Amino acid sequence: DRSVGQAKYPAIDESQLTLTQRKIVAVTQQEFAAKPKGTKYAEGVSEPWCADFVSWVMKESGVPLKNPNSGSWRIPGTYTLLEYYKQVGRFKDITSGYTPRIGDVALYRNSPIFGDHTNIVLKNDAGVLTTVGGNENNTVRIYTNEKKNYTGLLGYGTLD
């Protein structure tokens, strides 16, 4: 079963990627290698940090999010992250037929793998997603969903 965390950052063909997508790859590659504490992404706050990680990566990649409640770049929760993407018209529901791309933000509710969670799409190989996420086993982790178990996946926040 390869549906587990990967030891190495995956090889990604960047030839067709936008500048923003290339920045997201570079930032997540750096953070995957460094594996800092979650408080780095949460402005020092000790909390579940998956959405903090997504917010931080987007800010560092030049496409900051905007918390609909505080106006901050940091959106600390998956519910607020979903609300943000819906408000700005960039949420693609799982039933929409949308094909996720590198840099899209996957949002989950009650996933058997992740629980309530969010992470970033790095690869989509014929429906097998490889993601990078914060606070996965309390670290920055690469995950390849070989079994295509997408129960609980609500959809994707897109870059545009």
C-alpha positions as CSV (number, residue, x, y, z in Angstrom):
1,D,0.0,0.0,0.0
2,R,1.7,3.2,-1.2
3,S,-1.2,5.3,0.1
4,V,1.2,6.6,2.8
5,G,3.6,9.5,3.3
6,Q,6.4,9.7,0.8
7,A,10.1,10.0,1.9
8,K,11.0,12.2,-1.1
9,Y,9.4,15.3,-2.7
10,P,8.0,14.0,-6.0
11,A,9.5,15.0,-9.4
12,I,7.3,17.6,-11.0
13,D,7.4,18.6,-14.6
14,E,7.3,22.4,-14.3
15,S,7.4,23.2,-18.1
16,Q,3.7,23.9,-18.3
17,L,3.2,25.5,-14.9
18,T,2.4,29.2,-14.2
19,L,4.8,31.3,-12.2
20,T,2.5,30.9,-9.2
21,Q,2.4,27.1,-9.5
22,R,6.2,27.0,-9.7
23,K,6.4,29.2,-6.6
24,I,4.1,26.9,-4.7
25,V,6.2,23.9,-5.7
26,A,9.4,25.7,-4.6
27,V,7.9,26.8,-1.3
28,T,6.4,23.4,-0.4
29,Q,9.6,21.6,-1.4
30,Q,11.6,23.8,0.9
31,E,9.1,23.3,3.8
32,F,9.0,19.5,3.2
33,A,12.8,19.4,3.5
34,A,12.9,21.7,6.6
35,K,9.9,20.1,8.5
36,P,9.6,23.0,11.0
37,K,7.1,23.1,13.9
38,G,3.5,24.0,13.0
39,T,3.8,27.2,15.0
40,K,5.9,28.7,12.2
41,Y,2.8,28.8,10.0
42,A,0.4,29.8,12.8
43,E,2.1,33.0,13.8
44,G,3.4,31.3,17.0
45,V,-0.1,29.9,17.9
46,S,-0.2,26.2,19.0
47,E,-3.2,24.8,17.2
48,P,-4.1,22.3,14.5
49,W,-2.1,23.9,11.6
50,C,-3.2,22.3,8.3
51,A,-5.0,25.5,7.2
52,D,-2.2,27.7,8.6
53,F,0.2,25.8,6.4
54,V,-1.9,26.3,3.3
55,S,-2.3,30.0,4.1
56,W,1.4,30.5,4.7
57,V,2.4,28.7,1.5
58,M,-0.1,30.9,-0.5
59,K,1.3,34.1,1.1
60,E,4.9,33.0,0.4
61,S,4.0,32.1,-3.2
62,G,2.6,35.6,-3.8
63,V,-1.1,34.7,-3.8
64,P,-2.2,35.5,-0.2
65,L,-5.6,34.4,1.0
66,K,-7.8,36.9,3.0
67,N,-9.5,35.7,6.1
68,P,-13.2,36.7,5.7
69,N,-13.4,37.4,9.4
70,S,-10.1,39.2,10.3
71,G,-8.8,40.3,6.9
72,S,-5.5,38.5,7.8
73,W,-3.5,36.4,5.3
74,R,-3.9,33.5,7.7
75,I,-7.0,31.4,7.7
76,P,-6.6,29.0,10.7
77,G,-9.5,26.7,10.1
78,T,-10.8,24.4,7.3
79,Y,-14.4,25.8,7.7
80,T,-13.3,29.4,7.2
81,L,-11.0,28.3,4.3
82,L,-13.9,26.7,2.6
83,E,-16.0,29.9,3.3
84,Y,-13.2,32.0,1.8
85,Y,-13.0,30.0,-1.5
86,K,-16.8,30.1,-1.9
87,Q,-16.9,33.9,-1.2
88,V,-14.3,34.6,-3.9
89,G,-15.9,32.3,-6.4
90,R,-12.9,29.9,-6.5
91,F,-14.4,26.7,-5.0
92,K,-15.0,23.7,-7.3
93,D,-17.3,21.1,-5.7
94,I,-16.2,17.5,-6.0
95,T,-19.4,16.8,-8.0
96,S,-18.6,19.5,-10.6
97,G,-16.3,17.4,-12.7
98,Y,-13.4,19.8,-12.2
99,T,-9.9,18.2,-12.6
100,P,-7.6,19.5,-9.9
101,R,-4.3,21.1,-10.9
102,I,-1.0,21.8,-9.1
103,G,-1.5,24.4,-6.5
104,D,-5.2,23.8,-5.9
105,V,-6.2,23.4,-2.3
106,A,-8.1,20.2,-1.4
107,L,-10.7,20.5,1.4
108,Y,-12.0,17.5,3.4
109,R,-14.7,16.9,5.9
110,N,-14.7,13.7,8.0
111,S,-12.3,12.0,5.6
112,P,-11.3,8.5,6.7
113,I,-7.6,9.4,5.9
114,F,-7.5,13.1,7.0
115,G,-10.6,13.9,9.1
116,D,-11.4,17.6,8.7
117,H,-8.3,18.8,6.7
118,T,-6.8,20.7,3.9
119,N,-3.7,20.2,1.7
120,I,-2.3,21.3,-1.6
121,V,-2.4,19.3,-4.9
122,L,1.1,18.5,-6.3
123,K,0.2,15.9,-8.9
124,N,-2.8,14.4,-10.5
125,D,-2.0,11.2,-12.3
126,A,-5.2,10.0,-13.9
127,G,-7.1,10.7,-10.7
128,V,-4.4,9.6,-8.2
129,L,-3.6,12.7,-6.3
130,T,-0.3,13.5,-4.6
131,T,-0.7,16.3,-2.0
132,V,1.5,18.2,0.4
133,G,0.0,19.1,3.7
134,G,0.9,20.5,7.1
135,N,-0.1,18.8,10.3
136,E,-0.2,15.4,8.7
137,N,1.2,13.1,11.5
138,N,2.3,16.4,13.0
139,T,4.7,17.2,10.1
140,V,4.8,18.5,6.5
141,R,4.0,15.4,4.6
142,I,3.7,14.3,0.9
143,Y,0.8,11.8,0.4
144,T,-0.1,9.8,-2.6
145,N,-3.7,8.5,-2.6
146,E,-3.0,5.3,-4.6
147,K,-6.4,3.8,-3.6
148,K,-8.2,6.9,-4.8
149,N,-10.1,7.0,-1.4
150,Y,-11.7,10.4,-1.7
151,T,-14.5,9.9,0.8
152,G,-14.9,13.2,2.6
153,L,-13.2,15.3,-0.2
154,L,-15.5,18.3,-0.6
155,G,-13.7,19.9,-3.5
156,Y,-10.9,22.4,-4.4
157,G,-10.0,26.0,-3.9
158,T,-8.4,27.1,-7.1
159,L,-5.7,29.6,-7.9
160,D,-7.9,31.6,-10.3
